[in-house]
């Protein structure tokens, strides 16, 4: 059954929830990270009370957010290209309680850290990440280089604290080579994030590769879809799913409906 997008305003939640979000956003140092609660509700189907409970948990993430910010600053990243929905990723993982989270594209690991923090709190599930790192060419980031380049002496996921890595299956290499094997190993993909090579062909490849492992209620996300044309909407239509856009940006998601034969 298709769901209508809900309108949920942060200001309508408890003072504790509002304060926790504000403090977590300041600790991370990213003003864009205010969660879009309507988008979160539409994708998870969660009710207001459950979402409010998860928002209050952000208070416990303050040390993590501060550590991520300090690691970025120490690596020379006063501005960093990162996913704008870290708190929604945490909340989705808490609400869905997935066994298998898969992400394509890691860089410093902002999304990875929030997936892992939620999985640790769930006490179940594993994050499977694939990344093909782009090394920074010199000690200082060049003007023509993307801020997702890996600073000298660091590696993929360099902003993820060691204490969170116990449930992390990190694979280094091209998604074209690694994702088919990973998908074959898993019995389900409960939450998927595309955030690597943003072309229509590559996004289509990743979506079709995980298709056999999707189940009813799985959430599929893709960032920077202004670069990937109709690839995501076309895939959603093939499953009979609605595309949910996060505000006016190009981060989108879908919730898998009941599939034929299941």
C-alpha positions as CSV (number, residue, x, y, z in Angstrom):
1,X,0.0,0.0,0.0
2,X,1.3,3.4,-0.9
3,X,1.8,6.0,1.9
4,X,1.2,9.7,1.7
5,X,4.0,11.9,2.8
6,X,3.4,13.2,6.4
7,X,4.1,16.7,7.5
8,X,6.1,16.6,10.8
9,X,7.7,19.7,12.2
10,X,10.6,19.5,14.7
11,X,9.0,22.3,16.7
12,X,6.0,20.1,17.4
13,X,8.1,17.5,19.3
14,X,9.0,17.6,22.9
15,X,11.5,20.2,24.2
16,X,13.9,17.3,24.9
17,X,13.8,16.2,21.3
18,X,14.3,19.7,19.9
19,X,17.2,20.4,22.2
20,X,18.9,17.0,21.4
21,X,18.7,17.7,17.7
22,X,20.1,21.3,18.1
23,X,23.0,20.1,20.3
24,X,23.8,17.2,18.0
25,X,23.8,19.5,14.9
26,X,26.2,21.9,16.7
27,X,28.5,19.1,17.8
28,X,28.7,17.8,14.3
29,X,29.2,21.3,12.9
30,X,26.8,21.0,10.0
31,X,23.9,23.4,9.9
32,X,22.3,21.4,7.1
33,X,21.8,18.3,9.2
34,X,18.5,19.3,10.7
35,X,16.4,16.1,10.2
36,X,13.5,16.1,7.8
37,X,11.0,14.3,9.9
38,X,8.3,14.0,7.2
39,X,10.7,12.2,5.0
40,X,11.8,9.9,7.8
41,X,8.2,9.1,8.7
42,X,7.2,8.4,5.1
43,X,10.1,6.0,4.6
44,X,9.8,4.1,7.9
45,X,6.1,4.3,8.5
46,X,7.0,5.1,12.1
47,X,4.6,7.2,14.3
48,X,5.4,10.4,16.0
49,X,6.0,8.9,19.4
50,X,8.6,6.4,18.1
51,X,10.4,9.2,16.1
52,X,10.5,11.4,19.1
53,X,12.1,8.7,21.2
54,X,14.8,8.2,18.7
55,X,15.4,12.0,18.4
56,X,16.0,12.1,22.2
57,X,18.8,9.5,21.7
58,X,20.8,12.1,19.7
59,X,21.8,13.5,23.1
60,X,23.8,10.3,23.6
61,X,25.6,10.9,20.3
62,X,27.2,14.2,21.2
63,X,30.6,12.7,21.9
64,X,30.5,11.0,18.5
65,X,29.4,14.1,16.6
66,X,32.2,16.1,18.3
67,X,34.8,13.4,17.5
68,X,33.7,13.4,13.8
69,X,34.0,17.2,13.6
70,X,37.4,17.2,15.3
71,X,38.7,14.5,13.0
72,X,37.6,16.5,9.9
73,X,39.3,19.6,11.2
74,X,42.5,17.8,12.1
75,X,42.6,16.5,8.5
76,X,42.2,20.0,7.1
77,X,38.5,19.8,6.3
78,X,36.8,22.9,7.6
79,X,34.1,22.2,4.9
80,X,33.3,18.7,4.0
81,X,31.1,17.1,1.3
82,X,29.0,14.7,3.4
83,X,25.5,13.3,3.4
84,X,23.0,15.9,4.8
85,X,20.9,13.4,6.6
86,X,23.2,11.7,9.2
87,X,20.5,11.9,11.9
88,X,17.8,10.4,9.6
89,X,20.2,7.5,8.8
90,X,20.6,6.9,12.5
91,X,16.9,7.0,13.1
92,X,16.0,4.8,10.2
93,X,18.4,2.2,11.4
94,X,17.0,2.4,15.0
95,X,13.4,2.2,13.7
96,X,13.9,-0.5,11.1
97,X,16.4,-2.7,13.1
98,X,17.9,-4.1,9.9
99,X,20.0,-7.2,9.8
100,X,22.0,-5.9,6.8
101,X,22.8,-2.3,5.9
102,X,24.7,-1.8,2.7
103,X,26.3,1.4,1.5
104,X,28.2,2.2,-1.6
105,X,30.5,5.1,-1.0
106,X,32.2,5.9,2.3
107,X,35.0,8.5,2.1
108,X,35.5,9.8,5.7
109,X,32.6,7.7,7.0
110,X,29.9,10.2,8.2
111,X,27.1,8.0,7.1
112,X,29.0,4.8,8.2
113,X,29.4,6.2,11.7
114,X,25.7,6.9,12.1
115,X,24.7,3.5,10.8
116,X,27.2,1.8,13.1
117,X,26.1,3.9,16.2
118,X,22.5,2.8,15.6
119,X,23.4,-0.8,15.0
120,X,25.4,-0.8,18.2
121,X,22.3,0.5,20.1
122,X,20.1,-2.1,18.4
123,X,22.6,-4.9,19.4
124,X,21.8,-6.6,16.1
125,X,22.8,-6.1,12.4
126,X,25.9,-5.4,10.4
127,X,27.0,-2.6,8.1
128,X,28.5,-3.7,4.7
129,X,30.3,-0.8,3.0
130,X,32.1,-0.6,-0.4
131,X,34.4,2.3,-1.2
132,X,36.8,3.1,-4.0
133,X,38.9,5.8,-2.4
134,X,40.3,8.8,-4.2
135,X,43.6,9.8,-2.7
136,X,44.4,13.5,-2.1
137,X,47.3,14.5,-4.3
138,X,49.3,16.6,-1.8
139,X,49.4,17.6,1.9
140,X,46.8,20.3,1.2
141,X,43.6,19.7,-0.8
142,X,43.9,21.3,-4.2
143,X,41.3,23.7,-5.5
144,X,40.3,21.2,-8.3
145,X,40.0,18.3,-5.9
146,X,36.8,17.0,-4.3
147,X,36.7,17.1,-0.5
148,X,35.8,13.4,-0.5
149,X,39.5,12.7,-1.4
150,X,41.3,10.8,1.3
151,X,44.0,13.0,3.1
152,X,47.6,11.7,3.2
153,X,48.2,9.1,5.8
154,X,44.5,8.3,6.2
155,X,42.2,5.6,4.8
156,X,38.6,5.1,3.9
157,X,36.4,5.7,7.0
158,X,39.0,7.8,8.7
159,X,36.4,9.7,10.8
160,X,34.8,6.5,12.2
161,X,35.9,5.8,15.8
162,X,37.5,2.5,16.4
163,X,34.9,1.6,19.1
164,X,32.2,1.4,16.4
165,X,34.0,-0.8,13.9
166,X,33.1,-4.2,15.4
167,X,30.0,-4.6,13.2
168,X,31.6,-3.1,10.1
169,X,32.4,-5.1,7.0
170,X,34.4,-2.6,4.9
171,X,35.5,-3.7,1.4
172,X,37.8,-1.6,-0.7
173,X,37.5,-1.6,-4.5
174,X,35.1,-0.8,-7.3
175,X,31.4,-1.4,-6.6
176,X,31.1,-3.1,-10.1
177,X,33.4,-5.8,-8.8
178,X,32.5,-6.1,-5.2
179,X,28.7,-5.5,-4.9
180,X,27.6,-8.6,-6.8
181,X,29.6,-10.9,-4.5
182,X,28.4,-9.1,-1.4
183,X,24.8,-9.3,-2.5
184,X,25.2,-13.0,-3.2
185,X,26.4,-13.5,0.4
186,X,23.5,-11.8,2.1
187,X,20.0,-13.2,2.6
188,X,18.5,-9.7,2.6
189,X,19.4,-6.0,2.0
190,X,17.2,-4.2,4.6
191,X,18.7,-0.7,4.1
192,X,20.7,0.5,1.1
193,X,22.5,3.8,0.5
194,X,24.0,4.7,-2.9
195,X,26.5,7.5,-2.5
196,X,29.4,6.7,-4.8
197,X,29.7,7.2,-8.6
198,X,26.7,9.3,-9.5
199,X,25.8,8.3,-13.1
200,X,22.6,6.8,-14.4
201,X,24.3,3.6,-15.5
202,X,26.1,3.0,-12.2
203,X,23.1,3.7,-10.0
204,X,21.0,1.4,-12.2
205,X,23.7,-1.3,-11.8
206,X,23.7,-1.0,-8.0
207,X,19.9,-1.0,-7.7
208,X,19.5,-4.0,-10.0
209,X,22.3,-5.9,-8.2
210,X,20.5,-5.6,-4.8
211,X,17.0,-6.1,-6.2
212,X,16.9,-9.9,-5.5
213,X,17.8,-9.2,-1.8
214,X,15.2,-6.6,-1.2
215,X,12.2,-7.5,0.9
216,X,8.9,-5.8,1.9
217,X,9.8,-2.9,4.1
218,X,13.4,-2.5,2.9
219,X,14.5,1.1,2.5
220,X,16.6,2.2,-0.6
221,X,18.3,5.6,-0.6
222,X,20.3,7.5,-3.2
223,X,22.1,10.8,-2.9
224,X,22.9,13.3,-5.6
225,X,20.1,12.1,-7.9
226,X,20.2,15.3,-9.9
227,X,23.1,13.7,-11.7
228,X,21.4,10.3,-12.3
229,X,18.3,11.3,-14.2
230,X,15.5,8.8,-14.2
231,X,17.4,5.9,-12.8
232,X,16.0,5.9,-9.3
233,X,12.3,6.8,-10.3
234,X,12.4,4.1,-12.9
235,X,13.6,1.5,-10.5
236,X,11.0,2.6,-7.9
237,X,8.2,2.3,-10.5
238,X,9.4,-1.2,-11.4
239,X,8.7,-2.2,-7.8
240,X,5.5,-0.2,-7.4
241,X,7.1,2.1,-4.9
242,X,6.8,5.8,-4.3
243,X,9.9,8.1,-4.4
244,X,10.2,10.2,-1.3
245,X,12.4,13.3,-1.7
246,X,14.1,14.9,1.2
247,X,12.9,18.4,1.1
248,X,14.1,20.3,-2.0
249,X,17.3,18.4,-2.3
250,X,18.3,15.5,-4.4
251,X,18.6,12.8,-1.6
252,X,15.7,10.4,-2.3
253,X,14.4,7.2,-0.9
254,X,11.8,4.5,-1.3
255,X,10.2,1.9,0.9
256,X,9.8,-1.5,-0.8
257,X,6.2,-2.7,-0.9
258,X,5.1,-6.2,-0.9
259,X,6.7,-7.9,-3.8
260,X,5.0,-10.4,-6.1
261,X,5.6,-14.0,-5.1
262,X,6.5,-13.1,-1.5
